[in-house]
Amino acid sequence: MIRPAGDIKATLARCVLFRSLPPAALAPLVDRAKALNARRGARIYDAGQRCPGVFIVVTGRVMLSVG
């Protein structure tokens, strides 16, 4: 489910990494951001793949595992 841009903007603005950015600098990030809802056990990306971006966990938790 993709969340409306307002929710993404508010989420990024609360994130410590982006909190100090002025609104003009935050706007391009909001335009490119996407919400991702992953089910338990889902892989975001596999070992050896290039990470497709920065992930911010809003709810839940993430486990990193290497086999």
Predicted model as a PDB file, atoms N, CA, C, CB and O in Angstrom, pLDDT in the B-factor column:
MODEL        1                                                                  
ATOM      1  N   MET A   1       0.846  -1.175   0.000  1.00 46.00           N  
ATOM      2  CA  MET A   1       0.000   0.000   0.000  1.00 46.00           C  
ATOM      3  C   MET A   1       0.892   1.239   0.000  1.00 46.00           C  
ATOM      4  CB  MET A   1      -0.962  -0.002   1.222  1.00 46.00           C  
ATOM      5  O   MET A   1       1.791   1.350   0.833  1.00 46.00           O  
ATOM      6  N   ILE A   2       0.659   2.153  -0.904  1.00 49.00           N  
ATOM      7  CA  ILE A   2       1.406   3.399  -0.968  1.00 49.00           C  
ATOM      8  C   ILE A   2       0.664   4.441  -0.148  1.00 49.00           C  
ATOM      9  CB  ILE A   2       1.597   3.873  -2.441  1.00 49.00           C  
ATOM     10  O   ILE A   2      -0.535   4.650  -0.334  1.00 49.00           O  
ATOM     11  N   ARG A   3       1.374   5.087   0.751  1.00 54.00           N  
ATOM     12  CA  ARG A   3       0.755   6.104   1.599  1.00 54.00           C  
ATOM     13  C   ARG A   3       0.747   7.447   0.876  1.00 54.00           C  
ATOM     14  CB  ARG A   3       1.499   6.219   2.952  1.00 54.00           C  
ATOM     15  O   ARG A   3       1.585   7.683   0.005  1.00 54.00           O  
ATOM     16  N   PRO A   4      -0.175   8.317   1.220  1.00 55.00           N  
ATOM     17  CA  PRO A   4      -0.187   9.652   0.622  1.00 55.00           C  
ATOM     18  C   PRO A   4       1.094  10.411   0.929  1.00 55.00           C  
ATOM     19  CB  PRO A   4      -1.390  10.445   1.118  1.00 55.00           C  
ATOM     20  O   PRO A   4       1.743  10.156   1.943  1.00 55.00           O  
ATOM     21  N   ALA A   5       1.458  11.338   0.058  1.00 55.00           N  
ATOM     22  CA  ALA A   5       2.715  12.083   0.197  1.00 55.00           C  
ATOM     23  C   ALA A   5       2.807  12.811   1.537  1.00 55.00           C  
ATOM     24  CB  ALA A   5       2.857  13.087  -0.940  1.00 55.00           C  
ATOM     25  O   ALA A   5       3.904  12.960   2.075  1.00 55.00           O  
ATOM     26  N   GLY A   6       1.697  13.259   2.078  1.00 62.00           N  
ATOM     27  CA  GLY A   6       1.717  13.954   3.367  1.00 62.00           C  
ATOM     28  C   GLY A   6       2.255  13.080   4.484  1.00 62.00           C  
ATOM     29  O   GLY A   6       3.010  13.553   5.332  1.00 62.00           O  
ATOM     30  N   ASP A   7       1.878  11.824   4.494  1.00 86.00           N  
ATOM     31  CA  ASP A   7       2.384  10.898   5.506  1.00 86.00           C  
ATOM     32  C   ASP A   7       3.880  10.664   5.336  1.00 86.00           C  
ATOM     33  CB  ASP A   7       1.634   9.566   5.435  1.00 86.00           C  
ATOM     34  O   ASP A   7       4.616  10.615   6.320  1.00 86.00           O  
ATOM     35  N   ILE A   8       4.326  10.521   4.108  1.00 89.00           N  
ATOM     36  CA  ILE A   8       5.745  10.295   3.847  1.00 89.00           C  
ATOM     37  C   ILE A   8       6.550  11.523   4.248  1.00 89.00           C  
ATOM     38  CB  ILE A   8       5.983   9.956   2.360  1.00 89.00           C  
ATOM     39  O   ILE A   8       7.620  11.404   4.846  1.00 89.00           O  
ATOM     40  N   LYS A   9       6.038  12.690   3.921  1.00 90.00           N  
ATOM     41  CA  LYS A   9       6.731  13.929   4.287  1.00 90.00           C  
ATOM     42  C   LYS A   9       6.868  14.040   5.805  1.00 90.00           C  
ATOM     43  CB  LYS A   9       5.978  15.155   3.729  1.00 90.00           C  
ATOM     44  O   LYS A   9       7.941  14.365   6.312  1.00 90.00           O  
ATOM     45  N   ALA A  10       5.795  13.774   6.519  1.00 90.00           N  
ATOM     46  CA  ALA A  10       5.830  13.852   7.985  1.00 90.00           C  
ATOM     47  C   ALA A  10       6.791  12.811   8.561  1.00 90.00           C  
ATOM     48  CB  ALA A  10       4.416  13.649   8.571  1.00 90.00           C  
ATOM     49  O   ALA A  10       7.512  13.096   9.517  1.00 90.00           O  
ATOM     50  N   THR A  11       6.803  11.622   7.990  1.00 90.00           N  
ATOM     51  CA  THR A  11       7.691  10.564   8.470  1.00 90.00           C  
ATOM     52  C   THR A  11       9.150  10.946   8.259  1.00 90.00           C  
ATOM     53  CB  THR A  11       7.384   9.239   7.758  1.00 90.00           C  
ATOM     54  O   THR A  11       9.972  10.788   9.162  1.00 90.00           O  
ATOM     55  N   LEU A  12       9.474  11.446   7.078  1.00 91.00           N  
ATOM     56  CA  LEU A  12      10.858  11.857   6.810  1.00 91.00           C  
ATOM     57  C   LEU A  12      11.267  13.032   7.689  1.00 91.00           C  
ATOM     58  CB  LEU A  12      11.029  12.228   5.334  1.00 91.00           C  
ATOM     59  O   LEU A  12      12.403  13.091   8.160  1.00 91.00           O  
ATOM     60  N   ALA A  13      10.355  13.962   7.910  1.00 91.00           N  
ATOM     61  CA  ALA A  13      10.660  15.136   8.730  1.00 91.00           C  
ATOM     62  C   ALA A  13      10.935  14.753  10.187  1.00 91.00           C  
ATOM     63  CB  ALA A  13       9.506  16.138   8.665  1.00 91.00           C  
ATOM     64  O   ALA A  13      11.696  15.439  10.870  1.00 91.00           O  
ATOM     65  N   ARG A  14      10.323  13.665  10.669  1.00 90.00           N  
ATOM     66  CA  ARG A  14      10.553  13.201  12.046  1.00 90.00           C  
ATOM     67  C   ARG A  14      11.816  12.359  12.183  1.00 90.00           C  
ATOM     68  CB  ARG A  14       9.362  12.397  12.525  1.00 90.00           C  
ATOM     69  O   ARG A  14      12.336  12.199  13.287  1.00 90.00           O  
ATOM     70  N   CYS A  15      12.308  11.827  11.083  1.00 91.00           N  
ATOM     71  CA  CYS A  15      13.484  10.958  11.101  1.00 91.00           C  
ATOM     72  C   CYS A  15      14.725  11.765  11.471  1.00 91.00           C  
ATOM     73  CB  CYS A  15      13.677  10.268   9.729  1.00 91.00           C  
ATOM     74  O   CYS A  15      14.943  12.848  10.928  1.00 91.00           O  
ATOM     75  N   VAL A  16      15.535  11.252  12.385  1.00 92.00           N  
ATOM     76  CA  VAL A  16      16.730  11.942  12.859  1.00 92.00           C  
ATOM     77  C   VAL A  16      17.667  12.291  11.690  1.00 92.00           C  
ATOM     78  CB  VAL A  16      17.468  11.074  13.893  1.00 92.00           C  
ATOM     79  O   VAL A  16      18.278  13.360  11.688  1.00 92.00           O  
ATOM     80  N   LEU A  17      17.778  11.419  10.725  1.00 91.00           N  
ATOM     81  CA  LEU A  17      18.666  11.622   9.593  1.00 91.00           C  
ATOM     82  C   LEU A  17      18.300  12.865   8.778  1.00 91.00           C  
ATOM     83  CB  LEU A  17      18.644  10.401   8.705  1.00 91.00           C  
ATOM     84  O   LEU A  17      19.180  13.539   8.242  1.00 91.00           O  
ATOM     85  N   PHE A  18      17.010  13.166   8.685  1.00 92.00           N  
ATOM     86  CA  PHE A  18      16.547  14.266   7.840  1.00 92.00           C  
ATOM     87  C   PHE A  18      15.945  15.429   8.630  1.00 92.00           C  
ATOM     88  CB  PHE A  18      15.529  13.751   6.860  1.00 92.00           C  
ATOM     89  O   PHE A  18      15.502  16.409   8.032  1.00 92.00           O  
ATOM     90  N   ARG A  19      15.923  15.343   9.929  1.00 91.00           N  
ATOM     91  CA  ARG A  19      15.238  16.328  10.775  1.00 91.00           C  
ATOM     92  C   ARG A  19      15.750  17.754  10.588  1.00 91.00           C  
ATOM     93  CB  ARG A  19      15.382  15.938  12.220  1.00 91.00           C  
ATOM     94  O   ARG A  19      14.965  18.700  10.652  1.00 91.00           O  
ATOM     95  N   SER A  20      17.034  17.923  10.361  1.00 93.00           N  
ATOM     96  CA  SER A  20      17.605  19.267  10.270  1.00 93.00           C  
ATOM     97  C   SER A  20      17.510  19.874   8.868  1.00 93.00           C  
ATOM     98  CB  SER A  20      19.047  19.231  10.699  1.00 93.00           C  
ATOM     99  O   SER A  20      17.916  21.019   8.668  1.00 93.00           O  
ATOM    100  N   LEU A  21      16.983  19.132   7.902  1.00 93.00           N  
ATOM    101  CA  LEU A  21      16.877  19.665   6.549  1.00 93.00           C  
ATOM    102  C   LEU A  21      15.772  20.706   6.440  1.00 93.00           C  
ATOM    103  CB  LEU A  21      16.628  18.540   5.559  1.00 93.00           C  
ATOM    104  O   LEU A  21      14.704  20.541   7.030  1.00 93.00           O  
ATOM    105  N   PRO A  22      16.017  21.771   5.692  1.00 94.00           N  
ATOM    106  CA  PRO A  22      14.944  22.735   5.445  1.00 94.00           C  
ATOM    107  C   PRO A  22      13.917  22.119   4.495  1.00 94.00           C  
ATOM    108  CB  PRO A  22      15.511  24.060   4.856  1.00 94.00           C  
ATOM    109  O   PRO A  22      14.246  21.192   3.755  1.00 94.00           O  
ATOM    110  N   PRO A  23      12.686  22.616   4.504  1.00 91.00           N  
ATOM    111  CA  PRO A  23      11.634  22.053   3.639  1.00 91.00           C  
ATOM    112  C   PRO A  23      12.016  21.983   2.161  1.00 91.00           C  
ATOM    113  CB  PRO A  23      10.380  22.869   3.780  1.00 91.00           C  
ATOM    114  O   PRO A  23      11.621  21.043   1.472  1.00 91.00           O  
ATOM    115  N   ALA A  24      12.767  22.949   1.668  1.00 94.00           N  
ATOM    116  CA  ALA A  24      13.161  22.938   0.256  1.00 94.00           C  
ATOM    117  C   ALA A  24      14.083  21.764  -0.069  1.00 94.00           C  
ATOM    118  CB  ALA A  24      13.850  24.250  -0.106  1.00 94.00           C  
ATOM    119  O   ALA A  24      14.022  21.220  -1.171  1.00 94.00           O  
ATOM    120  N   ALA A  25      14.925  21.373   0.865  1.00 95.00           N  
ATOM    121  CA  ALA A  25      15.824  20.235   0.657  1.00 95.00           C  
ATOM    122  C   ALA A  25      15.104  18.907   0.876  1.00 95.00           C  
ATOM    123  CB  ALA A  25      17.029  20.334   1.593  1.00 95.00           C  
ATOM    124  O   ALA A  25      15.496  17.889   0.304  1.00 95.00           O  
ATOM    125  N   LEU A  26      14.071  18.909   1.687  1.00 93.00           N  
ATOM    126  CA  LEU A  26      13.308  17.693   1.970  1.00 93.00           C  
ATOM    127  C   LEU A  26      12.361  17.344   0.818  1.00 93.00           C  
ATOM    128  CB  LEU A  26      12.513  17.859   3.269  1.00 93.00           C  
ATOM    129  O   LEU A  26      12.065  16.168   0.602  1.00 93.00           O  
ATOM    130  N   ALA A  27      11.891  18.334   0.088  1.00 93.00           N  
ATOM    131  CA  ALA A  27      10.903  18.131  -0.980  1.00 93.00           C  
ATOM    132  C   ALA A  27      11.341  17.114  -2.041  1.00 93.00           C  
ATOM    133  CB  ALA A  27      10.611  19.450  -1.649  1.00 93.00           C  
ATOM    134  O   ALA A  27      10.538  16.251  -2.394  1.00 93.00           O  
ATOM    135  N   PRO A  28      12.581  17.168  -2.574  1.00 94.00           N  
ATOM    136  CA  PRO A  28      12.973  16.164  -3.568  1.00 94.00           C  
ATOM    137  C   PRO A  28      12.994  14.745  -3.014  1.00 94.00           C  
ATOM    138  CB  PRO A  28      14.331  16.499  -4.120  1.00 94.00           C  
ATOM    139  O   PRO A  28      12.720  13.787  -3.738  1.00 94.00           O  
ATOM    140  N   LEU A  29      13.321  14.609  -1.727  1.00 92.00           N  
ATOM    141  CA  LEU A  29      13.311  13.282  -1.106  1.00 92.00           C  
ATOM    142  C   LEU A  29      11.887  12.741  -1.008  1.00 92.00           C  
ATOM    143  CB  LEU A  29      13.954  13.336   0.293  1.00 92.00           C  
ATOM    144  O   LEU A  29      11.643  11.560  -1.253  1.00 92.00           O  
ATOM    145  N   VAL A  30      10.960  13.613  -0.651  1.00 91.00           N  
ATOM    146  CA  VAL A  30       9.556  13.213  -0.540  1.00 91.00           C  
ATOM    147  C   VAL A  30       9.034  12.769  -1.908  1.00 91.00           C  
ATOM    148  CB  VAL A  30       8.692  14.379   0.022  1.00 91.00           C  
ATOM    149  O   VAL A  30       8.277  11.803  -2.005  1.00 91.00           O  
ATOM    150  N   ASP A  31       9.442  13.476  -2.961  1.00 91.00           N  
ATOM    151  CA  ASP A  31       8.994  13.124  -4.315  1.00 91.00           C  
ATOM    152  C   ASP A  31       9.463  11.744  -4.743  1.00 91.00           C  
ATOM    153  CB  ASP A  31       9.487  14.152  -5.310  1.00 91.00           C  
ATOM    154  O   ASP A  31       8.763  11.056  -5.487  1.00 91.00           O  
ATOM    155  N   ARG A  32      10.635  11.331  -4.286  1.00 91.00           N  
ATOM    156  CA  ARG A  32      11.197  10.031  -4.682  1.00 91.00           C  
ATOM    157  C   ARG A  32      10.864   8.902  -3.716  1.00 91.00           C  
ATOM    158  CB  ARG A  32      12.690  10.142  -4.807  1.00 91.00           C  
ATOM    159  O   ARG A  32      11.041   7.730  -4.049  1.00 91.00           O  
ATOM    160  N   ALA A  33      10.390   9.240  -2.539  1.00 91.00           N  
ATOM    161  CA  ALA A  33      10.139   8.232  -1.500  1.00 91.00           C  
ATOM    162  C   ALA A  33       8.913   7.384  -1.815  1.00 91.00           C  
ATOM    163  CB  ALA A  33       9.960   8.906  -0.144  1.00 91.00           C  
ATOM    164  O   ALA A  33       7.958   7.846  -2.439  1.00 91.00           O  
ATOM    165  N   LYS A  34       8.963   6.145  -1.372  1.00 88.00           N  
ATOM    166  CA  LYS A  34       7.839   5.221  -1.509  1.00 88.00           C  
ATOM    167  C   LYS A  34       7.647   4.496  -0.188  1.00 88.00           C  
ATOM    168  CB  LYS A  34       8.072   4.208  -2.673  1.00 88.00           C  
ATOM    169  O   LYS A  34       8.610   4.199   0.519  1.00 88.00           O  
ATOM    170  N   ALA A  35       6.415   4.221   0.130  1.00 87.00           N  
ATOM    171  CA  ALA A  35       6.123   3.418   1.320  1.00 87.00           C  
ATOM    172  C   ALA A  35       6.137   1.948   0.908  1.00 87.00           C  
ATOM    173  CB  ALA A  35       4.738   3.816   1.961  1.00 87.00           C  
ATOM    174  O   ALA A  35       5.620   1.581  -0.147  1.00 87.00           O  
ATOM    175  N   LEU A  36       6.723   1.132   1.738  1.00 85.00           N  
ATOM    176  CA  LEU A  36       6.816  -0.301   1.476  1.00 85.00           C  
ATOM    177  C   LEU A  36       6.281  -1.038   2.685  1.00 85.00           C  
ATOM    178  CB  LEU A  36       8.282  -0.732   1.160  1.00 85.00           C  
ATOM    179  O   LEU A  36       6.792  -0.874   3.793  1.00 85.00           O  
ATOM    180  N   ASN A  37       5.269  -1.838   2.482  1.00 86.00           N  
ATOM    181  CA  ASN A  37       4.755  -2.701   3.542  1.00 86.00           C  
ATOM    182  C   ASN A  37       5.222  -4.107   3.240  1.00 86.00           C  
ATOM    183  CB  ASN A  37       3.190  -2.629   3.651  1.00 86.00           C  
ATOM    184  O   ASN A  37       4.824  -4.695   2.235  1.00 86.00           O  
ATOM    185  N   ALA A  38       6.063  -4.652   4.102  1.00 86.00           N  
ATOM    186  CA  ALA A  38       6.596  -5.990   3.893  1.00 86.00           C  
ATOM    187  C   ALA A  38       6.004  -6.942   4.922  1.00 86.00           C  
ATOM    188  CB  ALA A  38       8.138  -5.988   3.976  1.00 86.00           C  
ATOM    189  O   ALA A  38       5.859  -6.603   6.096  1.00 86.00           O  
ATOM    190  N   ARG A  39       5.675  -8.108   4.469  1.00 88.00           N  
ATOM    191  CA  ARG A  39       5.161  -9.139   5.375  1.00 88.00           C  
ATOM    192  C   ARG A  39       6.318  -9.791   6.135  1.00 88.00           C  
ATOM    193  CB  ARG A  39       4.355 -10.210   4.589  1.00 88.00           C  
ATOM    194  O   ARG A  39       7.475  -9.719   5.723  1.00 88.00           O  
ATOM    195  N   ARG A  40       5.980 -10.414   7.229  1.00 87.00           N  
ATOM    196  CA  ARG A  40       6.976 -11.116   8.032  1.00 87.00           C  
ATOM    197  C   ARG A  40       7.703 -12.149   7.167  1.00 87.00           C  
ATOM    198  CB  ARG A  40       6.311 -11.800   9.259  1.00 87.00           C  
ATOM    199  O   ARG A  40       7.079 -12.933   6.452  1.00 87.00           O  
ATOM    200  N   GLY A  41       9.023 -12.129   7.249  1.00 86.00           N  
ATOM    201  CA  GLY A  41       9.831 -13.090   6.502  1.00 86.00           C  
ATOM    202  C   GLY A  41      10.154 -12.650   5.078  1.00 86.00           C  
ATOM    203  O   GLY A  41      10.885 -13.344   4.372  1.00 86.00           O  
ATOM    204  N   ALA A  42       9.624 -11.514   4.648  1.00 88.00           N  
ATOM    205  CA  ALA A  42       9.874 -11.045   3.282  1.00 88.00           C  
ATOM    206  C   ALA A  42      11.299 -10.512   3.168  1.00 88.00           C  
ATOM    207  CB  ALA A  42       8.854  -9.949   2.879  1.00 88.00           C  
ATOM    208  O   ALA A  42      11.839  -9.950   4.121  1.00 88.00           O  
ATOM    209  N   ARG A  43      11.890 -10.693   2.014  1.00 87.00           N  
ATOM    210  CA  ARG A  43      13.222 -10.159   1.754  1.00 87.00           C  
ATOM    211  C   ARG A  43      13.077  -8.816   1.059  1.00 87.00           C  
ATOM    212  CB  ARG A  43      14.070 -11.144   0.895  1.00 87.00           C  
ATOM    213  O   ARG A  43      12.325  -8.668   0.095  1.00 87.00           O  
ATOM    214  N   ILE A  44      13.806  -7.855   1.564  1.00 86.00           N  
ATOM    215  CA  ILE A  44      13.806  -6.530   0.952  1.00 86.00           C  
ATOM    216  C   ILE A  44      14.766  -6.546  -0.237  1.00 86.00           C  
ATOM    217  CB  ILE A  44      14.210  -5.425   1.988  1.00 86.00           C  
ATOM    218  O   ILE A  44      14.442  -6.040  -1.311  1.00 86.00           O  
ATOM    219  N   TYR A  45      15.935  -7.123  -0.039  1.00 85.00           N  
ATOM    220  CA  TYR A  45      16.870  -7.399  -1.132  1.00 85.00           C  
ATOM    221  C   TYR A  45      17.787  -8.526  -0.697  1.00 85.00           C  
ATOM    222  CB  TYR A  45      17.694  -6.124  -1.521  1.00 85.00           C  
ATOM    223  O   TYR A  45      17.905  -8.808   0.496  1.00 85.00           O  
ATOM    224  N   ASP A  46      18.434  -9.170  -1.649  1.00 86.00           N  
ATOM    225  CA  ASP A  46      19.255 -10.347  -1.381  1.00 86.00           C  
ATOM    226  C   ASP A  46      20.741 -10.003  -1.290  1.00 86.00           C  
ATOM    227  CB  ASP A  46      19.035 -11.390  -2.461  1.00 86.00           C  
ATOM    228  O   ASP A  46      21.193  -8.966  -1.776  1.00 86.00           O  
ATOM    229  N   ALA A  47      21.479 -10.901  -0.658  1.00 84.00           N  
ATOM    230  CA  ALA A  47      22.932 -10.750  -0.554  1.00 84.00           C  
ATOM    231  C   ALA A  47      23.532 -10.631  -1.947  1.00 84.00           C  
ATOM    232  CB  ALA A  47      23.563 -11.946   0.210  1.00 84.00           C  
ATOM    233  O   ALA A  47      23.127 -11.337  -2.871  1.00 84.00           O  
ATOM    234  N   GLY A  48      24.489  -9.741  -2.088  1.00 87.00           N  
ATOM    235  CA  GLY A  48      25.131  -9.538  -3.381  1.00 87.00           C  
ATOM    236  C   GLY A  48      24.459  -8.478  -4.230  1.00 87.00           C  
ATOM    237  O   GLY A  48      25.055  -7.966  -5.177  1.00 87.00           O  
ATOM    238  N   GLN A  49      23.225  -8.146  -3.897  1.00 89.00           N  
ATOM    239  CA  GLN A  49      22.526  -7.092  -4.628  1.00 89.00           C  
ATOM    240  C   GLN A  49      22.902  -5.740  -4.057  1.00 89.00           C  
ATOM    241  CB  GLN A  49      20.997  -7.296  -4.570  1.00 89.00           C  
ATOM    242  O   GLN A  49      23.250  -5.615  -2.883  1.00 89.00           O  
ATOM    243  N   ARG A  50      22.828  -4.745  -4.897  1.00 90.00           N  
ATOM    244  CA  ARG A  50      23.044  -3.381  -4.439  1.00 90.00           C  
ATOM    245  C   ARG A  50      21.788  -2.924  -3.693  1.00 90.00           C  
ATOM    246  CB  ARG A  50      23.375  -2.424  -5.637  1.00 90.00           C  
ATOM    247  O   ARG A  50      20.669  -3.144  -4.156  1.00 90.00           O  
ATOM    248  N   CYS A  51      21.980  -2.301  -2.562  1.00 86.00           N  
ATOM    249  CA  CYS A  51      20.836  -1.816  -1.786  1.00 86.00           C  
ATOM    250  C   CYS A  51      20.102  -0.761  -2.608  1.00 86.00           C  
ATOM    251  CB  CYS A  51      21.293  -1.231  -0.405  1.00 86.00           C  
ATOM    252  O   CYS A  51      20.724   0.193  -3.077  1.00 86.00           O  
ATOM    253  N   PRO A  52      18.796  -0.914  -2.791  1.00 86.00           N  
ATOM    254  CA  PRO A  52      18.060   0.000  -3.653  1.00 86.00           C  
ATOM    255  C   PRO A  52      17.801   1.384  -3.056  1.00 86.00           C  
ATOM    256  CB  PRO A  52      16.768  -0.614  -4.010  1.00 86.00           C  
ATOM    257  O   PRO A  52      17.279   2.257  -3.751  1.00 86.00           O  
ATOM    258  N   GLY A  53      18.147   1.603  -1.806  1.00 86.00           N  
ATOM    259  CA  GLY A  53      17.914   2.923  -1.215  1.00 86.00           C  
ATOM    260  C   GLY A  53      18.086   2.890   0.280  1.00 86.00           C  
ATOM    261  O   GLY A  53      18.688   1.974   0.838  1.00 86.00           O  
ATOM    262  N   VAL A  54      17.545   3.909   0.919  1.00 87.00           N  
ATOM    263  CA  VAL A  54      17.568   4.022   2.374  1.00 87.00           C  
ATOM    264  C   VAL A  54      16.212   3.563   2.884  1.00 87.00           C  
ATOM    265  CB  VAL A  54      17.893   5.491   2.841  1.00 87.00           C  
ATOM    266  O   VAL A  54      15.176   3.968   2.355  1.00 87.00           O  
ATOM    267  N   PHE A  55      16.214   2.733   3.896  1.00 88.00           N  
ATOM    268  CA  PHE A  55      14.969   2.244   4.475  1.00 88.00           C  
ATOM    269  C   PHE A  55      14.793   2.835   5.860  1.00 88.00           C  
ATOM    270  CB  PHE A  55      14.950   0.701   4.533  1.00 88.00           C  
ATOM    271  O   PHE A  55      15.728   2.841   6.661  1.00 88.00           O  
ATOM    272  N   ILE A  56      13.605   3.328   6.143  1.00 88.00           N  
ATOM    273  CA  ILE A  56      13.257   3.838   7.463  1.00 88.00           C  
ATOM    274  C   ILE A  56      12.138   2.949   7.987  1.00 88.00           C  
ATOM    275  CB  ILE A  56      12.824   5.364   7.415  1.00 88.00           C  
ATOM    276  O   ILE A  56      11.072   2.862   7.378  1.00 88.00           O  
ATOM    277  N   VAL A  57      12.376   2.297   9.101  1.00 86.00           N  
ATOM    278  CA  VAL A  57      11.370   1.418   9.693  1.00 86.00           C  
ATOM    279  C   VAL A  57      10.475   2.263  10.585  1.00 86.00           C  
ATOM    280  CB  VAL A  57      12.031   0.247  10.500  1.00 86.00           C  
ATOM    281  O   VAL A  57      10.926   2.819  11.587  1.00 86.00           O  
ATOM    282  N   VAL A  58       9.196   2.356  10.213  1.00 85.00           N  
ATOM    283  CA  VAL A  58       8.245   3.164  10.973  1.00 85.00           C  
ATOM    284  C   VAL A  58       7.617   2.333  12.072  1.00 85.00           C  
ATOM    285  CB  VAL A  58       7.160   3.740  10.054  1.00 85.00           C  
ATOM    286  O   VAL A  58       7.532   2.782  13.216  1.00 85.00           O  
ATOM    287  N   THR A  59       7.182   1.143  11.748  1.00 85.00           N  
ATOM    288  CA  THR A  59       6.649   0.221  12.746  1.00 85.00           C  
ATOM    289  C   THR A  59       7.234  -1.161  12.489  1.00 85.00           C  
ATOM    290  CB  THR A  59       5.088   0.183  12.708  1.00 85.00           C  
ATOM    291  O   THR A  59       7.565  -1.505  11.355  1.00 85.00           O  
ATOM    292  N   GLY A  60       7.355  -1.933  13.533  1.00 86.00           N  
ATOM    293  CA  GLY A  60       7.894  -3.275  13.401  1.00 86.00           C  
ATOM    294  C   GLY A  60       9.396  -3.285  13.586  1.00 86.00           C  
ATOM    295  O   GLY A  60       9.975  -2.357  14.149  1.00 86.00           O  
ATOM    296  N   ARG A  61      10.014  -4.339  13.108  1.00 86.00           N  
ATOM    297  CA  ARG A  61      11.458  -4.447  13.218  1.00 86.00           C  
ATOM    298  C   ARG A  61      12.000  -5.223  12.021  1.00 86.00           C  
ATOM    299  CB  ARG A  61      11.861  -5.130  14.547  1.00 86.00           C  
ATOM    300  O   ARG A  61      11.268  -5.907  11.307  1.00 86.00           O  
ATOM    301  N   VAL A  62      13.285  -5.093  11.837  1.00 84.00           N  
ATOM    302  CA  VAL A  62      13.955  -5.724  10.702  1.00 84.00           C  
ATOM    303  C   VAL A  62      15.065  -6.614  11.239  1.00 84.00           C  
ATOM    304  CB  VAL A  62      14.521  -4.658   9.706  1.00 84.00           C  
ATOM    305  O   VAL A  62      15.772  -6.245  12.177  1.00 84.00           O  
ATOM    306  N   MET A  63      15.210  -7.773  10.644  1.00 83.00           N  
ATOM    307  CA  MET A  63      16.284  -8.679  11.019  1.00 83.00           C  
ATOM    308  C   MET A  63      17.212  -8.835   9.820  1.00 83.00           C  
ATOM    309  CB  MET A  63      15.726 -10.063  11.488  1.00 83.00           C  
ATOM    310  O   MET A  63      16.770  -9.136   8.711  1.00 83.00           O  
ATOM    311  N   LEU A  64      18.478  -8.630  10.053  1.00 80.00           N  
ATOM    312  CA  LEU A  64      19.481  -8.828   9.031  1.00 80.00           C  
ATOM    313  C   LEU A  64      20.081 -10.205   9.231  1.00 80.00           C  
ATOM    314  CB  LEU A  64      20.570  -7.723   9.077  1.00 80.00           C  
ATOM    315  O   LEU A  64      20.565 -10.529  10.315  1.00 80.00           O  
ATOM    316  N   SER A  65      20.049 -11.006   8.193  1.00 77.00           N  
ATOM    317  CA  SER A  65      20.638 -12.337   8.314  1.00 77.00           C  
ATOM    318  C   SER A  65      21.466 -12.641   7.097  1.00 77.00           C  
ATOM    319  CB  SER A  65      19.559 -13.405   8.502  1.00 77.00           C  
ATOM    320  O   SER A  65      21.113 -12.284   5.973  1.00 77.00           O  
ATOM    321  N   VAL A  66      22.575 -13.306   7.339  1.00 74.00           N  
ATOM    322  CA  VAL A  66      23.467 -13.720   6.266  1.00 74.00           C  
ATOM    323  C   VAL A  66      23.665 -15.223   6.413  1.00 74.00           C  
ATOM    324  CB  VAL A  66      24.840 -12.943   6.310  1.00 74.00           C  
ATOM    325  O   VAL A  66      24.069 -15.712   7.468  1.00 74.00           O  
ATOM    326  N   GLY A  67      23.378 -15.932   5.349  1.00 68.00           N  
ATOM    327  CA  GLY A  67      23.483 -17.390   5.391  1.00 68.00           C  
ATOM    328  C   GLY A  67      24.802 -17.904   4.950  1.00 68.00           C  
ATOM    329  O   GLY A  67      25.020 -19.115   4.939  1.00 68.00           O  
TER     330      GLY A  67                                                      
ENDMDL                                                                          
END                                                                             
